[in-house]
Amino acid sequence: MAPQDWKEIEKRLQYLYSLVKLKCDGYEVTLTLARISQMKNAIVVYVNGEIRWKWLAEDCEERRRFFRPVTKSIVSPKQKAGWKKLSKKTRQELEARTRYTYYYCYWTSFSALKRHLIKNNNNIELLKESA
């Protein structure tokens, strides 16, 4: 997709409930700017016209390609400070075991969404019939 297409998509997504349709490796992806809380808007992603909540809970192709991953730690920074005496390898193993990832069906940043789509999809086309 050309850079001017990305600018057109970003421009269209400045207005609430405006739709942009993309074709990403055979999936029809609909992006719309919607309200997610009282004072916050985000770009919601629909895959083939729907959001299946099992996509957010289970590992699948749709989740990997289109939804926003968020990684958190179950250990506080204060507890991590106590790990300084451990070897680097042990610290890395502990950090890997104490992290978890969950997914959102919306993006709060257009540039992050764009990077994610480009990284995880080979062929992205803007469908012209979208309004």
C-alpha positions as CSV (number, residue, x, y, z in Angstrom):
1,M,0.0,0.0,0.0
2,A,1.3,3.5,-0.9
3,P,2.1,6.1,1.8
4,Q,-0.8,8.3,0.4
5,D,-3.2,5.5,1.1
6,W,-2.1,5.4,4.7
7,K,-2.6,9.1,5.0
8,E,-6.1,8.8,3.5
9,I,-7.0,6.1,6.0
10,E,-5.7,8.2,8.9
11,K,-7.6,11.2,7.7
12,R,-10.9,9.2,7.4
13,L,-10.4,7.8,10.9
14,Q,-10.5,11.3,12.5
15,Y,-14.3,11.2,12.6
16,L,-16.4,9.1,15.0
17,Y,-18.0,6.0,13.4
18,S,-16.4,6.5,10.0
19,L,-15.5,3.2,8.3
20,V,-12.4,2.1,6.4
21,K,-12.2,-1.3,4.8
22,L,-9.0,-3.1,4.1
23,K,-8.2,-6.5,2.5
24,C,-5.3,-8.1,4.5
25,D,-4.1,-11.5,3.2
26,G,-7.7,-12.6,2.4
27,Y,-9.3,-11.1,5.5
28,E,-11.7,-8.2,5.2
29,V,-10.7,-5.8,8.0
30,T,-13.0,-2.9,9.0
31,L,-11.5,0.0,11.0
32,T,-13.8,2.5,12.7
33,L,-13.2,5.2,15.3
34,A,-15.4,4.6,18.3
35,R,-15.8,5.7,21.8
36,I,-14.3,3.2,24.3
37,S,-14.8,5.2,27.5
38,Q,-16.4,8.5,28.5
39,M,-13.5,10.7,27.3
40,K,-11.5,8.3,25.1
41,N,-11.8,7.2,21.5
42,A,-10.0,4.3,19.8
43,I,-9.8,2.5,16.4
44,V,-11.9,-0.7,16.7
45,V,-10.9,-3.6,14.4
46,Y,-13.5,-5.9,12.9
47,V,-12.3,-9.0,11.1
48,N,-14.7,-10.2,8.4
49,G,-17.4,-7.9,9.9
50,E,-17.2,-9.3,13.5
51,I,-15.3,-9.5,16.7
52,R,-15.3,-12.9,18.2
53,W,-14.3,-12.7,21.9
54,K,-12.7,-16.2,21.7
55,W,-10.1,-14.6,19.4
56,L,-9.0,-12.4,22.4
57,A,-8.9,-15.4,24.7
58,E,-7.4,-18.1,22.6
59,D,-4.3,-18.1,20.4
60,C,-5.4,-17.8,16.8
61,E,-4.4,-16.2,13.4
62,E,-6.9,-13.3,13.8
63,R,-5.5,-12.3,17.2
64,R,-1.9,-12.4,16.1
65,R,-2.6,-10.4,12.9
66,F,-5.0,-7.7,14.0
67,F,-5.4,-7.2,17.8
68,R,-3.3,-5.2,20.2
69,P,-1.1,-7.2,22.6
70,V,-0.5,-5.7,26.0
71,T,2.2,-7.4,28.2
72,K,2.2,-7.0,32.0
73,S,4.3,-8.3,34.8
74,I,2.9,-9.9,38.0
75,V,6.0,-8.9,39.9
76,S,6.3,-5.3,41.3
77,P,9.4,-3.2,40.4
78,K,10.4,-3.4,44.1
79,Q,10.4,-7.2,43.9
80,K,12.4,-7.1,40.7
81,A,15.0,-4.9,42.4
82,G,15.7,-7.8,44.7
83,W,16.7,-9.9,41.7
84,K,19.9,-7.9,41.1
85,K,21.9,-10.4,43.1
86,L,20.9,-13.2,40.7
87,S,22.7,-14.1,37.5
88,K,21.6,-12.5,34.3
89,K,20.3,-15.8,32.9
90,T,18.2,-16.5,36.0
91,R,16.8,-12.9,36.0
92,Q,15.7,-13.3,32.3
93,E,14.0,-16.7,33.1
94,L,12.2,-15.2,36.0
95,E,11.0,-12.2,34.0
96,A,9.8,-14.5,31.2
97,R,7.8,-16.6,33.7
98,T,6.3,-13.6,35.5
99,R,4.9,-11.9,32.4
100,Y,1.5,-12.3,30.8
101,T,0.0,-10.9,27.6
102,Y,-3.6,-10.0,26.9
103,Y,-5.2,-8.5,23.8
104,Y,-7.6,-5.6,23.0
105,C,-9.8,-5.4,19.9
106,Y,-9.0,-1.7,19.6
107,W,-6.0,0.5,19.1
108,T,-5.4,4.0,20.6
109,S,-2.7,4.9,18.2
110,F,-3.0,4.8,14.4
111,S,0.8,4.6,13.9
112,A,1.0,1.5,16.2
113,L,-1.9,-0.1,14.3
114,K,-0.2,0.6,11.0
115,R,3.1,-0.8,12.1
116,H,1.4,-4.0,13.5
117,L,-0.6,-4.5,10.2
118,I,2.5,-4.1,8.0
119,K,4.6,-6.4,10.2
120,N,2.0,-9.2,10.4
121,N,0.4,-9.1,6.9
122,N,2.0,-9.5,3.5
123,N,-0.6,-7.9,1.3
124,I,-2.7,-5.0,2.4
125,E,-5.2,-3.2,0.1
126,L,-7.5,-0.3,0.7
127,L,-11.0,-1.2,-0.5
128,K,-12.4,1.8,-2.4
129,E,-16.1,1.1,-1.8
130,S,-15.6,2.0,1.9
131,A,-17.1,5.4,2.8
